[in-house]
Amino acid sequence: MEVSGSEPGEGADDLFSNSSRGTQWAQAKKHETWLFESPVRFTAWRDVNIESLGYDPRSSYVERFWLPFLGPSTIFMARKITELLESEPYGFAMDLEELSSMLGLGSNTSKHSSVQKTLNRLLVFELARVMPSKAVSVRLKLPPLPQRYINRLSRPMQELHVRETQDVPENTLAAARTRARSLAVTLAKLGHDRAAIEKQLISWRFHPSVCYETLSWIENSSKPSSEREVSNEEAETRKPKP
């Protein structure tokens, strides 16, 4: 497989829109535009942080909340690649025209074809990356929708998102909290302050609520035991009376 990259020009916005329907997909940061040639090799992008909190591309969460921003072609491509990687965990090579036809994108694989744009959208939203070997490494799970995208959902969809994320299994959240705390403690021992720890946790794709809880836990743990006791007493007194 050959992959070449170039800086996006004035036509780069084509990656983010479907002008035939007048639909504007999510604007993502400008990126290097890649031109993929057959056969394309796909591998799994293993990320324990994302996988602990993320969602299978075939899940209802992705279909409800990521679809308005990624578009259907990108979602279906992520689903198909994930499905194939389950049977080929060490990766697989696929003819680009075959992949395009499989997704209903036609047989055209030229620079401005739908399949090229869809592959690039995976890169734009950091759902895939091009490795030094030129293989395309694809996330097996999509991260929770970033807050900046949640804010762009309709009010009913925002409320639905709150309800769905509150229903995340407790053991999954507990695992994420435990890992976030472990990483935060290590960063604190290395001399990082609160802002630096928060920035690093966010870059590792921990959910904002997990980051907030972790930083509060770190601050409370660093206080002398007498101060922690006072804080706990104050918290108890502020609880509403039954």
C-alpha positions as a printed Julia matrix, in Angstrom:
242×3 Matrix{Float64}:
   0.0     0.0    0.0
   1.17    3.51  -0.76
   0.0     6.46   1.28
   0.92   10.03   0.5
   0.02   13.16   2.43
  -0.4    16.8    1.55
  -1.5    19.92   3.38
  -5.18   20.66   2.76
  -5.99   23.59   0.53
  -9.17   25.51  -0.09
 -10.98   22.33  -1.04
 -10.31   20.65   2.31
 -13.79   21.49   3.58
 -15.09   18.82   1.18
 -14.05   16.38   3.88
 -16.6    17.85   6.24
 -19.68   18.43   4.16
 -22.31   16.8    2.01
 -23.28   19.68  -0.24
 -25.76   17.63  -2.27
 -28.05   17.49   0.77
 -27.04   20.81   2.25
 -25.87   19.04   5.4
 -22.85   20.39   7.25
 -21.05   17.76   9.28
 -18.83   18.58  12.23
 -15.95   20.94  11.57
 -12.75   19.29  12.73
  -9.24   20.66  12.89
  -7.35   20.91   9.63
  -5.18   17.92   8.98
  -2.9    16.36   6.45
  -4.9    14.91   3.56
  -3.87   11.37   2.76
  -4.17    9.58  -0.55
  -4.57    5.83  -0.07
  -3.69    3.24  -2.69
  -4.57   -0.46  -2.78
  -4.2    -2.65  -0.95
  -4.77   -0.84   2.33
  -3.6    -2.67   5.46
  -5.73   -2.18   8.57
  -4.64   -2.94  12.14
  -6.26   -2.45  15.56
  -5.46    0.7   17.54
  -5.45   -0.58  21.11
  -6.03    2.18  23.66
  -6.94    0.97  27.14
  -8.27    4.39  28.18
 -10.68    4.63  25.27
 -11.65    0.98  25.48
 -12.49    1.29  29.18
 -15.0     4.09  28.54
 -15.61    3.9   24.79
 -18.39    2.48  22.65
 -18.43   -0.19  19.97
 -19.02    1.48  16.56
 -22.01   -0.85  16.16
 -23.61    0.37  19.39
 -26.76    2.45  19.67
 -24.71    5.17  21.41
 -22.56    5.69  18.32
 -25.58    5.62  16.03
 -27.45    8.17  18.12
 -24.73   10.6   19.13
 -21.71   10.23  16.82
 -23.68    9.84  13.59
 -24.68   13.53  13.27
 -21.01   14.52  13.33
 -19.24   11.69  11.49
 -21.85   10.97   8.84
 -23.14    7.52   7.82
 -20.24    6.52   5.54
 -17.66    6.99   8.31
 -19.78    5.08  10.83
 -20.3     2.16   8.44
 -16.6     2.07   7.58
 -15.65    1.96  11.27
 -18.17   -0.83  11.82
 -16.95   -2.89   8.87
 -13.27   -2.55   9.79
 -14.0    -3.43  13.43
 -15.95   -6.49  12.31
 -13.08   -7.67  10.1
 -10.49   -7.03  12.8
 -12.41   -9.3   15.17
 -11.72  -12.21  12.83
  -8.25  -10.94  11.85
  -6.81   -9.54  15.11
  -3.31   -9.15  13.62
  -4.64   -7.0   10.81
  -5.68   -7.52   7.22
  -5.15   -6.0    3.78
  -8.06   -5.0    1.58
  -8.42   -3.74  -1.94
  -9.65   -0.15  -1.77
 -12.19   -0.63  -4.55
 -13.58   -3.67  -2.77
 -13.95   -1.72   0.48
 -15.61    1.17  -1.34
 -18.1    -1.09  -3.11
 -18.81   -2.97   0.12
 -19.9     0.31   1.74
 -21.98    1.41  -1.23
 -19.55    4.19  -2.15
 -19.0     3.03  -5.72
 -15.86    1.81  -7.45
 -14.09    5.17  -7.74
 -10.96    5.35  -5.55
  -9.39    8.54  -6.93
  -8.2    11.42  -4.76
 -11.63   13.05  -4.41
 -13.64    9.84  -4.21
 -16.05    9.07  -1.36
 -13.9     6.27   0.02
 -10.83    8.52   0.21
 -12.84   11.21   2.0
 -14.31    8.66   4.4
 -10.89    7.25   5.3
  -9.65   10.78   5.89
 -12.59   11.5    8.18
 -11.46    8.63  10.4
  -8.09   10.37  10.66
  -9.59   13.83  11.22
 -11.62   12.66  14.23
  -8.67   10.62  15.56
 -10.55    7.36  15.12
  -7.64    6.07  13.04
  -4.0     6.94  12.4
  -1.42    6.12   9.76
   1.46    4.13  11.23
   5.13    4.4   10.16
   4.59    1.12   8.28
   1.8     2.94   6.35
  -0.82    0.64   7.87
  -4.05    2.34   8.98
  -4.61    1.66  12.68
  -8.29    1.95  13.62
  -9.82    2.32  17.08
 -11.94   -0.64  18.14
 -14.12    1.69  20.21
 -15.18    5.28  19.8
 -14.67    7.65  22.74
 -17.58    9.31  24.53
 -18.82   12.32  22.58
 -16.72   15.41  23.5
 -18.53   18.14  25.37
 -18.14   20.62  22.5
 -20.19   18.26  20.31
 -22.72   17.51  23.04
 -23.39   21.26  23.23
 -24.35   21.21  19.55
 -27.0    18.53  19.96
 -30.65   19.48  20.26
 -31.97   19.87  23.81
 -33.86   16.52  23.74
 -30.71   14.76  22.47
 -28.58   16.38  25.17
 -31.02   15.15  27.79
 -30.98   11.68  26.26
 -27.18   11.7   26.32
 -27.2    12.53  30.03
 -29.56    9.63  30.74
 -27.58    7.15  28.67
 -24.19    8.04  30.13
 -25.61    7.83  33.64
 -26.51    4.24  32.87
 -22.89    3.21  32.16
 -22.13    0.02  34.17
 -20.58    0.93  37.5
 -17.72   -1.56  37.12
 -16.66    0.17  33.87
 -16.62    3.57  35.55
 -14.82    2.15  38.56
 -12.07    0.74  36.33
 -11.68    4.1   34.58
 -11.53    5.95  37.91
  -8.94    3.56  39.3
  -6.72    3.93  36.25
  -7.13    7.72  36.17
  -6.16    7.97  39.84
  -3.11    5.76  39.34
  -1.91    7.87  36.42
  -2.66   11.13  38.24
  -0.66   10.04  41.31
   2.29    9.22  39.07
   2.09   12.63  37.39
   1.83   14.39  40.76
   4.96   12.58  42.0
   6.75   13.8   38.89
   5.93   17.37  39.89
   2.97   18.14  37.62
   0.44   20.63  38.96
  -3.35   20.37  38.76
  -3.62   22.05  35.36
  -0.94   19.82  33.84
  -2.51   16.66  35.27
  -5.95   17.64  33.99
  -4.57   18.41  30.52
  -2.79   15.06  30.39
  -5.83   13.07  31.52
  -7.97   14.78  28.89
  -5.35   14.02  26.23
  -5.59   10.36  27.3
  -9.33   10.59  26.57
 -10.66   10.12  30.08
 -14.22   11.38  30.4
 -14.41   14.95  31.84
 -16.38   13.73  34.87
 -13.66   11.15  35.63
 -10.99   13.86  35.31
 -12.85   16.14  37.72
 -13.36   13.39  40.29
  -9.7    12.35  40.01
  -8.39   15.88  40.57
 -10.69   16.35  43.57
  -9.48   13.04  44.97
  -5.83   14.03  44.45
  -6.33   17.38  46.22
  -8.17   15.77  49.12
  -5.53   13.04  49.45
  -2.73   15.62  49.65
  -4.33   17.4   52.64
  -3.27   16.55  56.21
  -5.63   14.1   57.86
  -6.96   16.81  60.21
  -8.01   18.98  57.24
  -9.67   16.01  55.55
 -11.67   15.34  58.72
 -12.85   18.96  58.82
 -13.8    18.83  55.14
 -15.76   15.63  55.71
 -17.57   17.17  58.69
 -18.46   20.25  56.62
 -19.77   18.04  53.84
 -21.94   16.17  56.34
 -23.39   19.36  57.79
 -24.27   20.61  54.32
 -26.28   17.53  53.46
 -30.04   18.22  53.36
 -31.97   16.97  56.36
 -34.4    14.1   55.65
